[in-house]
Amino acid sequence: MAYVPGTALLAALVVGCSASTGTGGSAPDSKPGEATVAAAAPGKYRTLPDPCRAVAPSTLKDLLPGAAELPEDQQKKVYEGTATVTYDTDRRVGCRWKSEAPDSSRTLFIDFERVVSYDPSVSDDDRAREVYAKKENAAGLSSSSAAPSSTKDTEKQAPPSSDSASDSASHALSRPASEDGNADEPTGGSPDENGSDSGTDGSAGSAGSADESLLPRTLDNLGDGAFLDDLPTRAGSTAQNRTVSVVFRTSNVIVTVEYTEQPTVSTVLPDSKELQDMAQSLARQLVDKFSE
């Protein structure tokens, strides 16, 4: 009769030890006060398309007048474009085209940049949004993509300071608008200097220069954010050109389109509206290509 109670007591001890071991065994896998942080979502795009094949031949013919008049072998060379040097084609690629016509030369440049965040708490899209906002600010435009800040927004809406003027100048010089190696300068001054009055009253100079729709501005319904910059510049001592840039973001990729015209006659300033319309049209084709 004493055997049964002893067995029951042994069984109770075994159960108690098992329960204690199970609780203690889970302790090394967790640290008090430490929360598990989920990694931010990766960007939509993991690779980039070939930029020299991203523009349809029919579009290149419109953007590069004069190329169609060349012999077939030279046409092919113009339309193939020249890829920019890059060391990581999954992160950044670009292509440039140039054509010569009797009245002007045209240069087209496109750049694809895939942004990757190396911070596990920041998504690729959020990092791309930050990069895009910096580009927008460098163009002298108030960023619509940056995190809201009443103080910063007020400062951006204030009249340009000497610092912002310096940023704009640096932005202008960073563009490959001219290929002769000379520093670009904003076109301005009297009719004696430029051959046409490009004063601030907008009464002369580029067609429609007083029209707000032709000024640098943000663009609607183009990717996840877009802006346009329009800058007349002087290449060398007399020749004038105009570069229109359209920059847009789609998820974690930032696309830049630069379209430049340099007239043969130094007193002629390229038509802003034509260049803007064509650059925007190409940008919309490219955003559709990324959506395929």
N, C-alpha and C positions, 0 to 999 in steps of 0.2 A: 504494500500500500504506500510505502515511502518513495518508491521509484517513480510513480506518476508525477507527484509534485516536482521532483527534481528535473524531469524532462521538460515540464512546462516552464520552469524557471530558466533552463538553458535556452529554450526557444525564444523566450522573451529577451534574453540578453543578446542573442544573435540578431534579432530584428532591430533592437535599439542601436547596435553597432553599425548595421547596414545603413540605417537612416542617417546616423552621424557622418559616416563616410561619404554618403552621397552629397550631403550639404557641403562638407569640407572640400570635396573634389571639384566643385564648381567654382570655388573661390579664386583659384589661379587664373581663370579665364576672364575675369572682370576686375576692373579697378574702380574703387569708390570715387564718385564724383566725376567720372570720365564718360562723356556722351559720344556716341558714334556719329560721325559727320559723313553724310552721303556725298559722294563726289559729284560735282556739277556736271550737267549734261554736256556731252561733246557737241561740236558744231555740226550743222547739216552736211557740210561739204568736207570730204576727206581728200579730194584731189582737185586739180584745176584743168580746164580744157586747154587745148592748144590755141593760144591767142592768134597766131597767124592764120588759123583756119576758122576762127570764130566769126569773121565778117563775111557775109555772102558776096560772091563776085559781082552781082548786080549793084550792091550797095557800094562796093569799092569803085565801080565805074562812075557812080554819081559823086563820090567824095574826092576822086582823083581825076579831075578833068585834064585832058591832054594825053593821058596814058593810052586811051583808045586809038589815038592817031599814030602810035608808035608801031614799028614792025612787030610781028607776033612774038618773036623771041624776047624782045625788050618788054612788051606788055606782060608776058608771063613773069618776068623778073620783078616788075613793079608790083604786080598783084600778089606775088608770093610773100612780100614783106621781108623784114629782117628781124629775127628774134633777138631780144635783149639778152645780155649775158646774165645767167643766174646759176647759183650753185645748189639750188633745191627747187626743182620744178613742181613739187607738191606744195610749196609755200608761196612762191612768187614767180610770175612769168609776164612777159610783155612782148609787143611786136610793133614795128614802125614801118610806115609806108610813105613814099614821097613821089610826087609827080610834077612835071614841068609843063606849063602851057604858055602860049605866047604872051598872055597878059598877067600871069601870076604863077607861083608855085604853091602847092598844097602839101601839108605834112599831116599825117594821121598817126597817133600813138595811143595804144591801149595797154593797160596794166591791170593784172589780176593779182590780188594779195589775199591769201588765206590766213586768217588770224587764228592762232592757237594760244590758249591760256595755259600757262604752266602752274597756275594756282588751282589746286583741286576744289577750292571753295568758290571760284569764279568760272563761269561757263565761257566757252569760246565766243558765243554770241555777245555776252556782256563785255568781254574784252574787245571784240570788234567794234562794239558801240562806242567804247572809249576812244579807240584809234580814229574812228570816223569823226567823232566830235572834235578831236584835235585838228583834223584836216579842215573841218568847217570853220573853226575859230581862226586858223591860220589864213583863211581866205577873207577874214574880216566880217564873217557872218555870225550871228548869234546862234549857238548850237541848240538844236531842238532834241538832240539825242542824249545830252549829258543829264546827270541827275539834277533835279530842280534845286536851285539855290537863289533866294530872293536877292541876296547881296550881289552875287556874281551876275545875275540877270540884269540888275540895275546898272552895274558897271559896263556891261556889254552894250546897253542901249544908250550910254552916254556918248557925247561927241568923241571922235578918235583922239587918243593921246599920242604923244611922240613915240611911246612904246608900240602902240598898235600900228602906227605908220611904219615903224621899223619892221614889224612882223610882216606887214603887207609887202614891203620891199624885198624882204628875204624870200617870201613866197614867190614873188615874181621872178627873182633870179634863179630859183630852184627849178624852174620849168625848162624843158628842152625846146623852147619856142624857136630859137635860131640855131643854126648849125655852123656859124662862122666863128664861134668862140668869143664873140664880143659880148660884153655885159649888156643886158637889156635895160632900157630906161623907159619909164612911163611917158607916153606921148603927151605933149602939152605945149603951151607957149603961144606965141603969136603966129599969124599967118606967114610972116617972113621966115620963121624957123621950119615950119612943117608943110607949107604950101596950102594949108587950109586952116580955117579958124576952128580950133578945138577947145574953145573957152568953156567956162562953166555954165554959160547960159543955154547951151544945147541948141543954139540957133543954126549951127553949121557943124561940119565935121562928119562923123559917121551918121548914116541915115538912121533917123529915129533915136538919136542918142538921148533925147529928153524923155523918151518913153520908158516908164518904170519897168515894163515887161522885158526890156533889154538889159536892165541892170543886173549885177550879180545878186543871186537870190536862192532861197531854198526851193525845191521842186516837190510837187505833190504827186502821189500815185506812181512813184518810181522806186521799186524795191522797198526796203525798210527805212529809207531815209536817203535824201539826195539833195545836192546843191549844184548851182552853176556859177562859174566865175568867168568874167569876160575882161580881158586886158589887152588894150592896144599897146604895142611896144615899138621901140626903134632898134633895128639891127644894124649896127655900124653907124656911120655918120649921117646917112640920108634915108636909107630904105626903111619903110614902115611895115609892120605886120600886126596881125591880131591873132591871139590864141584864146579859144573858148574851151574851158574845161568843164566836164560834167563828171561828178563823183557820186557814186551811190553805193549803198551797202545792202547786201542780200544775205541774211543770216550771218555767217562768219567770214564772208568774202567781201572785200572792198574793191570796186571796179573804178578805174579812172580812164576817161576818154579825153584826149587833147587833140583839138583840130585847129590847125594854123594855116593862115593864108598870108603870103607875102607878094604884093603886086610888083610887077616889073617896073612901073612908073613910081618914083619915090614920093610923088605928091598925092598919090591915091591911097586912101585908107579903106581897108576891106569893110564890106557890109556886115555889121554885127548881126542883124536879124537872120541873114542867110546862114552864117556859120552856126549860130545858136540853134536854129531849127534842125540843121543837119546833124549836129552833135547830139542833140536830144533824141532825134529819131534813131540814131545808132545805139544810144544808151538803152532805149526801150527794147530794141532788138536783142541786145545782150542780156538784159534781165530776163527776157523770155527764154533765152537759150539756157540760162542757169536753172530755169523752172522745168525744163524738159525732163 
